[in-house]
């Protein structure tokens, strides 16, 4: 498997091509959209290399920021 064991949780997809992974260039991206704390939140991962990206309202955000939003919502 290409990129096995690769952890890319803070990578930016600003230069992304639709449907193509900027890390392994193999494509097969999966995106899940949701609303958290009244903000649009999206998670995208590459099926091939398992690179991951989070976006809040269209802006790239680190995973820690996403976790913080969810924890604030529960409090």
C-alpha positions as CSV (number, residue, x, y, z in Angstrom):
1,X,0.0,0.0,0.0
2,X,1.4,3.4,-1.0
3,X,2.4,5.5,2.0
4,X,1.6,2.8,4.6
5,X,2.1,4.2,8.1
6,X,2.2,7.8,6.8
7,X,0.5,10.3,9.1
8,X,-0.4,13.6,7.5
9,X,-2.9,15.3,9.8
10,X,-1.8,18.9,9.3
11,X,-1.2,18.9,5.6
12,X,-2.7,21.6,3.5
13,X,-4.8,20.8,0.4
14,X,-4.7,24.4,-0.8
15,X,-3.0,23.2,-4.1
16,X,-5.3,20.2,-4.4
17,X,-6.7,19.0,-7.7
18,X,-10.3,17.8,-7.3
19,X,-10.3,14.1,-6.4
20,X,-6.5,13.8,-6.3
21,X,-4.5,13.3,-3.1
22,X,-1.7,15.9,-2.9
23,X,0.5,13.5,-0.9
24,X,0.4,10.2,-3.0
25,X,-1.3,11.5,-6.2
26,X,-3.4,8.4,-6.3
27,X,-6.8,10.0,-5.8
28,X,-9.7,8.2,-4.1
29,X,-10.4,11.0,-1.6
30,X,-13.3,10.6,0.8
31,X,-15.0,13.7,2.3
32,X,-17.5,13.8,5.2
33,X,-19.2,17.1,6.0
34,X,-20.9,18.0,9.3
35,X,-22.0,20.9,11.5
36,X,-20.2,21.3,14.8
37,X,-20.8,24.3,17.1
38,X,-22.8,25.9,14.3
39,X,-19.8,25.7,12.0
40,X,-19.5,23.7,8.8
41,X,-16.8,21.1,9.3
42,X,-15.3,18.7,6.7
43,X,-13.0,15.8,7.0
44,X,-11.1,14.5,3.9
45,X,-9.0,11.4,3.8
46,X,-7.1,9.6,1.1
47,X,-8.1,6.0,0.6
48,X,-4.6,5.0,-0.6
49,X,-2.2,6.7,1.8
50,X,-4.6,7.6,4.7
51,X,-3.5,11.3,4.7
52,X,-6.1,13.4,6.5
53,X,-7.3,17.0,6.4
54,X,-9.9,19.0,8.3
55,X,-11.7,22.2,7.2
56,X,-13.9,24.6,9.1
57,X,-16.0,27.0,7.0
58,X,-13.7,26.2,4.0
59,X,-10.4,27.0,5.9
60,X,-7.8,24.3,6.7
61,X,-7.6,23.6,10.4
62,X,-5.5,21.3,12.6
63,X,-7.1,18.3,14.3
64,X,-6.5,19.8,17.7
65,X,-8.7,22.7,16.7
66,X,-11.5,20.3,15.7
67,X,-11.2,18.4,19.0
68,X,-11.4,21.7,20.9
69,X,-14.7,22.6,19.1
70,X,-16.3,19.3,19.9
71,X,-15.2,19.4,23.6
72,X,-16.6,23.0,23.9
73,X,-19.9,21.8,22.5
74,X,-20.2,19.1,25.1
75,X,-19.5,21.4,28.1
